[in-house]
Amino acid sequence: MRGFAIAAVFLLGLAFATLLSGCSMQRTFTYPMEPISVVNPDPPDVSIAVLPADDLRRTENRAATWFLYMVPLMPFGWADYERPEAAALFLTINRFDSKVTEDVAKAIAQHLKRAGVAENVFFDFGSGAQNADYILETEIRNARYTGRLWSYGLSVFGPILWIFGLPIGQSDFELAMDLRLKNTEGEVIWSDTLNGDWGIFQGYYYNFGRDMEGLSRALQDGIDRSIRQNPMPISE
């Protein structure tokens, strides 16, 4: 019985160590994840100022439910973050460093320029936007991370299976944004809505550290789809 108790304590420590293994790992927003596809090799000689995104997300971040995986017969614990950049514990990373309202807008500006939507596309807080031919406004309605930590109903003994290659869990991400392009008269001449989701299984030996990659991938896929299926009516 004593040996069993010692083993249980050891495995409990292992479970916590695994859950917190990202303490020395933090991920920053990286964009793009793949080469940006060119839609116009001869972009019009106009400028677009991309303003910081308006943040319409909810503020709830729920992490205490991570530790429900320790309950016997409970198959997993989970976390839901409406604002992941303000959270402190993910599946395989400690935190996600990003100024979402700025990083997303800068990524959109970079994407539009590389794709050839316009000759000059730049991020601006507003002071230089008056000199641009067009202004792009964005609203972030949802950028939600959901993590699942799997114990397979074995409580603190679940991490044994992780060592043998079974998934530690999964990370999922949902993105919803609205975009509006205005001319110099302030008229909305183009608008679109981006909706995307992304998910990945993660283990010790695969996809470790990729918890928040979904923000970049959902954004890149959404912008690419938008400018191909709903081109901006830009003229010189």
Backbone as JSON, one array per atom type, in Angstrom:
{
  "sequence": "MRGFAIAAVFLLGLAFATLLSGCSMQRTFTYPMEPISVVNPDPPDVSIAVLPADDLRRTENRAATWFLYMVPLMPFGWADYERPEAAALFLTINRFDSKVTEDVAKAIAQHLKRAGVAENVFFDFGSGAQNADYILETEIRNARYTGRLWSYGLSVFGPILWIFGLPIGQSDFELAMDLRLKNTEGEVIWSDTLNGDWGIFQGYYYNFGRDMEGLSRALQDGIDRSIRQNPMPISE",
  "N": [[0.83, -1.21, 0.0], [1.96, 1.2, 0.8], [3.9, 1.51, -1.17], [2.26, 1.83, -3.39], [1.1, 4.28, -2.78], [3.32, 5.96, -2.88], [3.97, 5.73, -5.57], [1.67, 6.85, -6.67], [1.87, 9.5, -5.8], [4.18, 10.23, -7.13], [3.36, 10.02, -9.81], [1.34, 11.9, -9.83], [2.86, 14.19, -9.49], [4.25, 14.04, -11.87], [2.19, 14.44, -13.68], [1.43, 17.09, -13.11], [3.85, 18.31, -13.75], [3.98, 17.83, -16.47], [1.71, 19.18, -17.4], [2.47, 21.73, -16.81], [4.66, 22.01, -18.31], [5.16, 23.81, -20.25], [6.23, 26.07, -19.11], [8.77, 27.1, -19.6], [8.41, 27.7, -22.14], [7.13, 29.89, -24.47], [4.9, 31.25, -26.78], [4.88, 33.42, -29.55], [2.9, 35.56, -31.64], [2.97, 34.64, -34.98], [3.34, 35.36, -38.37], [3.29, 35.16, -41.91], [2.07, 31.71, -41.81], [2.41, 30.08, -43.92], [3.66, 30.52, -47.31], [2.42, 33.51, -48.8], [-0.12, 33.69, -51.17], [-0.05, 35.13, -54.39], [-2.39, 37.29, -55.8], [-2.58, 39.27, -57.61], [-0.23, 40.16, -59.76], [0.44, 42.65, -60.7], [-0.15, 45.1, -58.97], [-2.54, 47.75, -58.25], [-1.59, 51.2, -58.18], [-2.09, 52.4, -55.5], [-2.86, 53.32, -52.09], [-3.47, 51.67, -48.98], [-4.55, 52.06, -45.75], [-4.4, 50.22, -42.84], [-6.18, 49.98, -39.99], [-5.83, 49.57, -36.36], [-7.49, 46.72, -35.01], [-10.88, 46.69, -33.9], [-11.89, 45.49, -30.79], [-14.18, 43.19, -30.05], [-14.57, 41.02, -28.51], [-15.65, 38.67, -25.96], [-14.76, 38.61, -22.45], [-14.18, 36.43, -20.85], [-12.07, 34.0, -19.43], [-11.54, 30.7, -18.81], [-9.97, 28.51, -16.73], [-9.71, 26.81, -14.53], [-10.97, 24.4, -14.84], [-9.17, 22.77, -16.1], [-8.02, 20.97, -14.29], [-9.79, 19.01, -13.73], [-9.25, 16.66, -14.94], [-8.0, 15.03, -13.14], [-9.9, 13.79, -11.63], [-11.16, 10.64, -10.81], [-12.13, 8.45, -13.42], [-12.91, 10.56, -14.97], [-12.57, 11.67, -18.22], [-11.08, 13.82, -19.25], [-9.65, 17.12, -18.78], [-10.3, 20.64, -19.23], [-9.93, 23.86, -20.89], [-11.18, 27.1, -21.63], [-10.65, 29.92, -23.47], [-11.53, 33.13, -24.08], [-10.0, 35.31, -24.57], [-7.11, 34.62, -25.41], [-4.51, 35.7, -25.2], [-4.41, 36.78, -22.71], [-4.31, 34.69, -21.01], [-2.75, 32.19, -18.88], [-2.01, 29.53, -19.03], [-1.71, 26.87, -21.14], [-2.08, 23.98, -23.27], [0.46, 22.9, -24.08], [2.15, 25.04, -23.93], [3.24, 27.88, -22.02], [2.28, 30.52, -22.17], [0.76, 32.89, -24.43], [2.11, 35.29, -26.36], [0.97, 38.26, -27.49], [-0.3, 41.22, -29.0], [-3.26, 41.38, -29.81], [-5.12, 43.02, -31.25], [-3.45, 44.73, -32.65], [-1.55, 42.99, -33.86], [-3.1, 41.36, -35.54], [-4.15, 43.23, -37.35], [-1.75, 44.2, -38.48], [-0.87, 41.87, -39.7], [-2.86, 41.5, -41.63], [-2.39, 43.75, -43.23], [0.19, 43.13, -44.19], [-0.41, 40.8, -45.6], [-2.2, 41.66, -47.64], [-0.56, 43.39, -49.06], [1.55, 41.71, -49.97], [0.07, 39.94, -51.47], [-0.68, 41.47, -53.58], [-2.86, 43.18, -53.67], [-2.84, 45.94, -53.44], [-0.48, 48.53, -54.2], [0.72, 49.82, -52.05], [0.33, 49.01, -48.83], [-0.31, 49.52, -45.49], [0.1, 49.37, -41.92], [-1.51, 51.43, -39.54], [-2.0, 53.7, -36.86], [-3.82, 55.68, -37.15], [-3.1, 58.34, -37.53], [-1.72, 58.66, -39.94], [-3.51, 57.75, -41.74], [-5.12, 59.51, -43.1], [-3.82, 60.24, -45.34], [-4.0, 58.15, -47.02], [-5.4, 56.27, -49.78], [-7.42, 54.52, -49.32], [-9.11, 53.14, -46.47], [-8.91, 50.5, -44.21], [-10.95, 48.91, -41.98], [-11.31, 46.78, -39.14], [-13.02, 44.32, -37.19], [-12.82, 42.28, -34.41], [-14.64, 39.63, -33.53], [-14.58, 37.11, -32.41], [-12.07, 35.1, -31.04], [-11.24, 32.47, -30.07], [-9.76, 30.13, -27.9], [-9.7, 26.67, -27.21], [-8.78, 24.14, -25.08], [-8.02, 20.7, -24.5], [-7.18, 18.38, -22.08], [-6.18, 15.17, -21.87], [-6.84, 12.44, -19.82], [-7.77, 9.96, -20.05], [-9.56, 8.77, -18.35], [-8.07, 7.78, -16.3], [-7.16, 9.3, -14.24], [-4.51, 10.51, -12.25], [-2.82, 8.65, -13.3], [-2.99, 8.75, -15.99], [-0.95, 10.21, -17.46], [1.01, 8.29, -17.97], [0.31, 7.04, -20.32], [0.75, 9.09, -22.12], [3.5, 9.17, -22.3], [4.0, 6.95, -23.8], [3.2, 7.71, -26.27], [0.5, 8.33, -26.76], [-1.95, 10.92, -27.34], [-1.5, 13.97, -25.53], [-3.51, 15.75, -25.54], [-5.77, 18.05, -27.11], [-5.81, 21.04, -29.11], [-7.94, 23.67, -30.01], [-9.14, 26.25, -32.17], [-11.06, 29.18, -32.82], [-12.07, 31.67, -35.1], [-13.53, 34.8, -35.79], [-14.24, 37.54, -37.76], [-14.95, 40.88, -38.9], [-14.62, 42.89, -41.8], [-14.11, 46.09, -43.28], [-13.85, 48.23, -46.01], [-13.08, 51.55, -46.72], [-13.51, 54.51, -48.71], [-11.97, 57.71, -49.56], [-13.99, 59.44, -48.96], [-15.21, 58.32, -46.83], [-17.05, 56.36, -47.31], [-18.34, 53.08, -47.22], [-17.07, 50.77, -49.31], [-16.58, 48.16, -49.66], [-16.97, 45.04, -48.03], [-16.57, 42.28, -45.78], [-16.82, 39.09, -44.13], [-14.9, 37.11, -42.01], [-14.63, 33.79, -41.16], [-13.27, 31.19, -39.38], [-11.83, 28.04, -38.4], [-9.69, 25.84, -36.53], [-7.83, 22.97, -35.61], [-5.89, 20.67, -33.61], [-4.2, 17.66, -32.72], [-2.11, 16.88, -29.97], [0.99, 15.72, -28.7], [3.73, 14.36, -26.71], [5.64, 13.89, -28.65], [4.89, 15.04, -30.99], [3.59, 17.9, -32.61], [3.99, 19.55, -30.43], [3.86, 22.55, -28.62], [2.35, 24.02, -30.42], [-0.03, 25.25, -29.81], [-1.41, 27.78, -30.15], [-1.26, 28.27, -32.83], [-3.38, 28.33, -34.47], [-4.58, 30.87, -34.69], [-3.03, 32.36, -36.54], [-3.19, 30.66, -38.78], [-5.98, 30.38, -39.29], [-6.56, 33.04, -39.81], [-4.91, 33.61, -42.04], [-5.92, 31.79, -43.97], [-8.54, 32.73, -44.12], [-8.28, 35.42, -45.07], [-7.06, 34.99, -47.55], [-9.05, 33.51, -48.87], [-11.07, 35.42, -48.87], [-10.12, 37.64, -50.47], [-9.93, 36.42, -52.89], [-12.45, 35.37, -53.52], [-14.1, 37.51, -53.08], [-13.22, 40.11, -54.35], [-11.58, 43.25, -53.68], [-12.9, 46.35, -54.7], [-10.84, 48.14, -56.04], [-9.29, 50.91, -57.52], [-7.01, 52.85, -59.51]],
  "CA": [[0.0, 0.0, 0.0], [2.83, 2.36, 0.85], [4.5, 1.65, -2.49], [1.24, 2.38, -4.28], [0.93, 5.7, -2.46], [4.49, 6.67, -3.39], [3.82, 5.77, -7.02], [0.6, 7.79, -6.99], [2.4, 10.84, -5.61], [5.12, 10.47, -8.23], [2.61, 10.23, -11.05], [0.66, 13.18, -9.7], [3.87, 15.19, -9.79], [4.53, 13.97, -13.31], [1.06, 15.06, -14.38], [1.56, 18.54, -12.97], [5.03, 18.74, -14.5], [3.63, 17.8, -17.88], [0.76, 20.26, -17.66], [3.17, 23.0, -16.69], [5.92, 21.88, -19.03], [5.35, 24.97, -21.11], [6.68, 27.23, -18.35], [9.93, 27.67, -20.25], [8.06, 27.88, -23.55], [6.06, 30.81, -24.76], [4.78, 31.41, -28.22], [4.46, 34.74, -30.01], [2.15, 35.55, -32.88], [3.84, 34.54, -36.15], [2.55, 35.44, -39.59], [2.35, 34.08, -42.21], [2.52, 30.36, -41.54], [2.74, 29.55, -45.24], [3.84, 31.63, -48.27], [1.19, 34.18, -49.21], [-0.38, 33.55, -52.61], [-0.23, 36.39, -55.12], [-3.63, 37.32, -56.59], [-2.41, 40.28, -58.66], [1.2, 40.48, -59.9], [0.58, 44.07, -61.08], [-1.12, 45.77, -58.1], [-2.82, 49.16, -58.53], [-0.73, 52.13, -57.46], [-2.87, 53.1, -54.49], [-2.45, 52.98, -50.72], [-4.51, 51.26, -48.03], [-4.15, 52.11, -44.35], [-5.12, 49.24, -42.03], [-6.24, 50.47, -38.62], [-5.93, 48.53, -35.34], [-8.81, 46.09, -34.96], [-11.76, 46.89, -32.75], [-11.99, 44.23, -30.06], [-15.55, 42.96, -29.59], [-14.61, 39.7, -27.87], [-15.97, 38.56, -24.55], [-13.55, 38.68, -21.62], [-14.04, 35.28, -19.96], [-11.05, 32.96, -19.59], [-11.82, 29.69, -17.79], [-8.85, 27.56, -16.7], [-9.75, 25.9, -13.38], [-11.48, 23.1, -15.28], [-8.05, 21.93, -16.52], [-7.62, 19.97, -13.31], [-10.81, 17.97, -13.6], [-8.72, 15.39, -15.46], [-7.54, 14.22, -12.0], [-11.03, 13.09, -11.03], [-11.24, 9.28, -11.34], [-13.07, 8.16, -14.5], [-13.1, 11.74, -15.81], [-11.64, 11.43, -19.34], [-10.26, 14.97, -19.63], [-9.89, 18.46, -18.25], [-10.35, 21.56, -20.36], [-9.87, 25.31, -20.67], [-11.77, 27.93, -22.69], [-10.14, 31.28, -23.38], [-12.04, 34.1, -25.05], [-8.87, 36.2, -24.85], [-5.97, 33.75, -25.1], [-3.3, 36.44, -24.86], [-4.47, 37.12, -21.28], [-4.3, 33.44, -20.25], [-1.43, 31.82, -18.37], [-1.76, 28.1, -19.07], [-2.26, 26.19, -22.3], [-1.8, 22.55, -23.22], [1.9, 22.62, -24.13], [2.91, 26.28, -23.77], [2.86, 28.59, -20.81], [1.45, 31.67, -22.51], [0.78, 33.35, -25.82], [2.44, 36.71, -26.37], [0.43, 38.95, -28.65], [-1.24, 42.32, -28.93], [-4.09, 40.83, -30.88], [-5.72, 44.05, -32.1], [-2.39, 45.25, -33.52], [-0.92, 41.93, -34.64], [-4.01, 40.92, -36.6], [-4.19, 44.29, -38.37], [-0.46, 44.21, -39.18], [-0.84, 40.67, -40.54], [-3.73, 41.76, -42.77], [-1.67, 44.69, -44.1], [1.26, 42.38, -44.84], [-1.01, 39.85, -46.55], [-2.74, 42.39, -48.79], [0.55, 43.93, -49.86], [2.25, 40.61, -50.64], [-0.85, 39.32, -52.42], [-0.82, 42.36, -54.72], [-4.14, 43.89, -53.68], [-2.5, 47.34, -53.69], [0.97, 48.75, -54.2], [1.16, 50.24, -50.72], [-0.61, 48.67, -47.75], [0.46, 49.71, -44.27], [-0.61, 49.47, -40.65], [-1.45, 52.8, -39.03], [-2.88, 53.94, -35.71], [-4.83, 56.65, -37.53], [-2.57, 59.66, -37.89], [-1.31, 58.68, -41.33], [-4.56, 57.19, -42.6], [-5.75, 60.56, -43.9], [-3.08, 60.36, -46.6], [-4.2, 56.92, -47.81], [-6.53, 56.28, -50.72], [-8.47, 53.7, -48.71], [-8.9, 52.76, -45.07], [-9.5, 49.2, -43.89], [-11.3, 48.74, -40.57], [-11.62, 45.4, -38.8], [-13.59, 44.03, -35.87], [-12.64, 40.89, -33.98], [-15.79, 39.19, -32.73], [-14.28, 35.88, -31.7], [-10.74, 34.52, -31.22], [-11.37, 31.6, -28.9], [-8.96, 28.91, -27.76], [-10.22, 25.62, -26.34], [-7.82, 23.07, -24.9], [-8.47, 19.48, -23.81], [-6.1, 17.57, -21.52], [-6.78, 13.85, -21.77], [-6.31, 11.48, -18.84], [-8.34, 8.67, -20.45], [-10.28, 8.21, -17.21], [-7.12, 7.14, -15.36], [-6.74, 10.29, -13.25], [-3.09, 10.86, -12.27], [-2.07, 7.64, -14.03], [-3.13, 9.01, -17.4], [0.29, 10.61, -18.13], [1.8, 7.14, -18.42], [-0.03, 6.8, -21.72], [1.37, 10.13, -22.93], [4.9, 8.79, -22.52], [4.02, 5.93, -24.83], [2.82, 8.29, -27.55], [-0.89, 8.76, -26.89], [-2.03, 12.38, -27.26], [-1.74, 14.7, -24.29], [-4.82, 16.37, -25.7], [-5.96, 18.76, -28.38], [-6.05, 22.49, -29.07], [-8.84, 24.13, -31.07], [-9.21, 27.71, -32.25], [-12.12, 29.72, -33.66], [-11.87, 33.09, -35.42], [-14.6, 35.48, -36.52], [-13.9, 38.94, -37.93], [-15.61, 41.68, -39.93], [-13.72, 43.83, -42.45], [-14.78, 47.13, -44.06], [-12.95, 49.12, -46.73], [-13.7, 52.85, -46.96], [-12.78, 55.42, -49.59], [-11.6, 58.97, -48.92], [-15.22, 60.11, -48.5], [-15.73, 57.59, -45.68], [-18.08, 55.42, -47.73], [-17.95, 51.67, -47.24], [-17.16, 50.28, -50.69], [-16.35, 46.7, -49.65], [-17.01, 44.45, -46.69], [-16.57, 40.83, -45.77], [-16.74, 38.44, -42.83], [-14.01, 35.96, -41.99], [-14.9, 32.78, -40.15], [-12.36, 30.07, -39.55], [-11.51, 27.22, -37.24], [-8.47, 25.05, -36.68], [-7.63, 22.09, -34.48], [-4.72, 19.81, -33.73], [-3.88, 16.75, -31.62], [-0.75, 17.16, -29.52], [1.62, 14.76, -27.81], [5.13, 14.65, -26.4], [6.52, 13.69, -29.8], [4.31, 15.65, -32.19], [2.78, 19.13, -32.49], [4.21, 20.19, -29.14], [4.1, 23.99, -28.7], [1.6, 24.64, -31.52], [-1.37, 25.49, -29.28], [-2.08, 28.98, -30.66], [-0.98, 28.44, -34.25], [-4.65, 28.48, -35.16], [-4.89, 32.27, -34.98], [-2.39, 32.71, -37.8], [-3.67, 29.82, -39.89], [-7.35, 30.75, -39.61], [-6.52, 34.38, -40.39], [-4.34, 33.54, -43.39], [-6.89, 31.12, -44.85], [-9.7, 33.6, -44.29], [-7.96, 36.55, -45.93], [-6.83, 34.48, -48.9], [-10.36, 33.17, -49.44], [-11.84, 36.65, -49.05], [-9.67, 38.47, -51.59], [-10.13, 35.68, -54.13], [-13.88, 35.2, -53.8], [-14.77, 38.8, -52.96], [-12.14, 41.08, -54.57], [-11.82, 44.64, -53.33], [-13.07, 47.2, -55.91], [-9.81, 49.19, -55.94], [-8.82, 51.45, -58.8], [-6.03, 53.94, -59.36]],
  "C": [[0.86, 1.26, 0.0], [3.48, 2.61, -0.51], [3.52, 2.24, -3.49], [1.07, 3.87, -4.05], [2.09, 6.51, -3.01], [4.4, 6.82, -4.91], [2.77, 6.79, -7.44], [1.09, 9.23, -6.87], [3.36, 11.2, -6.74], [4.39, 10.79, -9.52], [1.83, 11.54, -11.01], [1.63, 14.31, -10.02], [4.2, 15.23, -11.26], [3.43, 14.65, -14.1], [1.14, 16.57, -14.31], [2.74, 19.05, -13.79], [4.73, 18.79, -15.99], [2.71, 18.96, -18.23], [1.46, 21.61, -17.66], [4.48, 23.01, -17.47], [6.19, 23.05, -19.95], [5.9, 26.18, -20.39], [7.9, 27.89, -18.98], [9.65, 27.94, -21.72], [6.94, 28.9, -23.66], [6.05, 31.05, -26.25], [4.3, 32.82, -28.54], [3.71, 34.58, -31.33], [3.12, 35.58, -34.06], [2.98, 34.51, -37.4], [3.45, 35.81, -40.76], [2.92, 32.72, -41.82], [2.94, 29.65, -42.81], [2.97, 30.74, -46.18], [2.49, 32.2, -48.7], [1.04, 34.1, -50.73], [-0.63, 34.91, -53.25], [-1.51, 36.3, -55.95], [-3.53, 38.33, -57.72], [-0.93, 40.65, -58.76], [1.47, 41.93, -60.28], [-0.43, 44.89, -60.27], [-1.34, 47.23, -58.48], [-1.99, 50.06, -57.63], [-1.57, 53.02, -56.54], [-2.4, 52.63, -53.11], [-3.67, 52.64, -49.87], [-3.92, 51.33, -46.63], [-5.03, 51.13, -43.56], [-5.05, 49.69, -40.57], [-6.23, 49.32, -37.63], [-7.36, 48.0, -35.26], [-9.59, 46.54, -33.73], [-12.0, 45.53, -32.1], [-13.38, 44.07, -29.47], [-15.68, 41.61, -28.88], [-15.12, 39.78, -26.44], [-14.67, 38.46, -23.75], [-13.3, 37.43, -20.8], [-12.9, 34.36, -20.39], [-11.25, 31.95, -18.46], [-10.74, 28.62, -17.84], [-8.94, 26.55, -15.58], [-10.21, 24.5, -13.78], [-10.38, 22.21, -15.87], [-7.9, 20.72, -15.6], [-8.7, 18.93, -13.02], [-10.33, 16.63, -14.16], [-8.24, 14.48, -14.34], [-8.66, 13.43, -11.35], [-11.12, 11.69, -11.62], [-12.4, 9.11, -12.31], [-13.4, 9.37, -15.36], [-12.11, 11.66, -16.96], [-10.73, 12.61, -19.67], [-10.55, 16.16, -18.73], [-9.82, 19.43, -19.41], [-10.21, 23.02, -19.91], [-10.48, 26.0, -21.88], [-11.32, 29.37, -22.48], [-10.74, 32.15, -24.48], [-10.96, 35.09, -25.46], [-7.59, 35.45, -24.5], [-4.71, 34.51, -24.68], [-3.27, 36.86, -23.39], [-4.44, 35.87, -20.41], [-2.87, 33.05, -19.88], [-1.13, 30.34, -18.45], [-2.49, 27.48, -20.27], [-1.9, 24.71, -22.19], [-0.31, 22.25, -23.19], [2.75, 23.88, -24.11], [2.41, 26.99, -22.53], [1.95, 29.77, -21.1], [1.63, 32.03, -23.97], [0.98, 34.85, -25.82], [1.92, 37.36, -27.64], [-0.37, 40.16, -28.22], [-2.2, 42.11, -30.08], [-4.63, 41.92, -31.79], [-4.7, 44.67, -33.05], [-1.84, 44.16, -34.43], [-1.81, 41.47, -35.79], [-4.06, 41.96, -37.72], [-2.88, 44.35, -39.16], [-0.36, 43.02, -40.13], [-1.7, 40.87, -41.79], [-3.04, 42.71, -43.76], [-0.57, 43.97, -44.88], [0.7, 41.45, -45.91], [-1.49, 40.57, -47.81], [-1.63, 42.93, -49.69], [1.24, 42.82, -50.65], [1.37, 39.95, -51.7], [-1.06, 40.19, -53.65], [-2.16, 43.05, -54.79], [-3.93, 45.37, -53.96], [-0.99, 47.48, -53.59], [1.49, 49.06, -52.81], [0.06, 49.95, -49.7], [0.18, 48.74, -46.45], [-0.46, 49.77, -43.06], [-0.43, 50.88, -40.11], [-2.43, 52.96, -37.88], [-3.95, 54.99, -36.01], [-4.29, 57.98, -38.01], [-2.19, 59.75, -39.36], [-2.39, 58.2, -42.29], [-5.19, 58.24, -43.5], [-5.05, 60.75, -45.24], [-3.26, 59.14, -47.5], [-5.4, 57.08, -48.74], [-7.72, 55.5, -50.16], [-8.09, 53.4, -47.26], [-9.63, 51.44, -44.82], [-9.7, 49.11, -42.38], [-11.66, 47.28, -40.32], [-12.2, 45.32, -37.4], [-13.38, 42.56, -35.57], [-13.8, 40.53, -33.07], [-15.5, 37.94, -31.92], [-12.85, 35.45, -32.05], [-10.53, 33.57, -30.05], [-10.49, 30.36, -28.99], [-9.66, 27.95, -26.82], [-9.19, 24.5, -26.28], [-8.44, 21.9, -24.15], [-7.25, 18.69, -23.37], [-6.67, 16.2, -21.2], [-6.06, 12.98, -20.73], [-6.86, 10.08, -19.08], [-9.05, 7.96, -19.29], [-9.39, 7.61, -16.16], [-6.6, 8.1, -14.31], [-5.24, 10.56, -13.37], [-2.24, 9.81, -12.97], [-2.14, 7.84, -15.55], [-1.83, 9.39, -18.1], [1.18, 9.45, -18.55], [1.56, 6.88, -19.9], [0.59, 7.86, -22.63], [2.82, 9.76, -23.28], [5.03, 7.78, -23.65], [3.42, 6.42, -26.16], [1.37, 8.67, -27.72], [-0.98, 10.27, -26.72], [-2.19, 12.89, -25.83], [-3.12, 15.33, -24.35], [-4.94, 17.03, -27.05], [-6.18, 20.24, -28.12], [-6.92, 22.86, -30.26], [-8.93, 25.65, -31.0], [-10.32, 28.13, -33.2], [-11.88, 31.21, -33.85], [-13.07, 33.61, -36.18], [-14.28, 36.97, -36.55], [-14.75, 39.58, -39.01], [-14.61, 42.69, -40.47], [-14.54, 44.82, -43.28], [-13.73, 48.02, -44.71], [-13.69, 50.4, -47.07], [-12.84, 53.66, -47.92], [-12.51, 56.73, -48.85], [-12.81, 59.76, -48.44], [-15.83, 59.41, -47.29], [-16.83, 56.61, -46.02], [-17.54, 53.99, -47.72], [-18.16, 51.14, -48.65], [-16.95, 48.76, -50.78], [-16.42, 46.21, -48.21], [-17.0, 42.93, -46.83], [-16.49, 40.34, -44.33], [-15.84, 37.22, -42.94], [-14.43, 35.04, -40.85], [-13.99, 31.6, -40.4], [-12.18, 29.3, -38.26], [-10.34, 26.32, -37.57], [-8.33, 24.18, -35.44], [-6.48, 21.14, -34.71], [-4.62, 18.91, -32.5], [-2.41, 16.95, -31.26], [-0.26, 16.08, -28.55], [3.04, 15.16, -27.52], [5.98, 14.71, -27.67], [5.97, 14.31, -31.08], [3.46, 16.86, -31.8], [2.92, 19.83, -31.14], [4.51, 21.68, -29.36], [3.27, 24.71, -29.74], [0.19, 25.06, -31.09], [-2.11, 26.64, -29.95], [-1.76, 29.26, -32.12], [-2.26, 28.71, -35.05], [-5.02, 29.91, -35.49], [-4.3, 32.67, -36.33], [-2.98, 31.95, -38.97], [-5.11, 30.18, -40.28], [-7.4, 32.12, -40.27], [-6.01, 34.33, -41.83], [-5.3, 32.89, -44.38], [-8.08, 32.02, -45.15], [-9.44, 34.77, -45.21], [-7.77, 36.09, -47.37], [-8.16, 34.15, -49.59], [-11.14, 34.43, -49.75], [-11.41, 37.42, -50.29], [-9.77, 37.74, -52.92], [-11.6, 35.61, -54.52], [-14.65, 36.51, -53.77], [-13.75, 39.92, -53.13], [-12.54, 42.5, -54.19], [-11.91, 45.49, -54.59], [-12.12, 48.4, -55.86], [-9.38, 49.62, -57.34], [-7.86, 52.61, -58.55], [-6.69, 55.29, -59.62]]
}
